[in-house]
């Protein structure tokens, strides 16, 4: 049996930031990750300025080997069916998630139990008992004072504790293809296509000379058909040549904010990152993952040092992150306040009045189609 102060489930930014804080405050901490690290993830790897600042404060400078080329994303370029596009400033960095997450794991200082699947858990008054299965098929028991669930949008922990959340959520499937090819797609931008006939969320961007394409469809719709439609569109617009697909990844996604389906855990089980519902309108979740992991780590340290349960004050401290995520679905604040990951106020402000009206008409038409 493994005994520890904190067992973190999930080795992404949320889990690693939680572990980093716990270790720094003297807590014995383990990270349980079902896949082998490093592992690929269907994620753009965009780090907005808030994420970069958090990483620098808690982990140090990002090493060159986790960065993509070009390393900077200056804007989200929003493309519309009429051929128009608008640049929304981002001023972020671009990383490869397999290398980035592996670096976070190393820097966390925690023992990483990768290839370990959480099979069940039981919360008692003074601990959480976890039963896991390692890569050799052996059962491993973990006894921890606190469990931090950072196991992603399709969280096993949340489905176990609150099955009604999964049942009431609107689920989507994200598909990501990576191609080796030549194209005229302009690097340094996150190209976002507001064309619902292709898919709900379609995006393309360049990393190390590779073309990355993402589509998102509602559960039950065919993501490969959506990817074919998107590929046909890009092939015509971007003069793609010499196509060779290197990798295909996928994952389930849900957006908690529109229905208020956030869940931050119980007395001794803290839920953070995308598992808790912290994912904004445009699918950027790394910033909230890092922040919520840090909050969970601090709550855990306080609980261990004061011999109390962490759930109550974690839920108090996480409220700001919940509100921040919720506000990205408020179009008035999103467009006109200039806050958040994407600076719509600045992007819209650079347009003529005529183009502003056309942009808002296009964007609201896209948003209306999403709600159908």
Secondary structure, DSSP 8 states (H G I E B T S, - for coil): -EEEEEEEE--SHHHHHHHHHHHHTT--EEEEESS-SS---SS--EE-HHHHHHHHHHT-S--GGGEEEEEEEEEEEEEETTS-EEEEEEEEEEE-HHHHHHHHHHHH-SEEEET-EEEEEEE-SS-EEEEEE-TTS-EEEEEEEEEEE---TT-HHHHHH-HHHHHHS-EEEEEEEEEEEE----TTEEEEEE-TTT-SEEEEEEETTEEEEEEEEETTS-HHHHHHHHHHHHHHHTT-EEEEEEEEEEEEEE--GGGT----B-SSEEE-GGGGT---TTS--HHHHHHHHHHHHHHHHHHHHHTS-SHHHHHHHTHHHHHHHHHTT-HHHHHHS--SSSBHHHHHHTS-HHHHHHHHHHHHHHHHHHT-
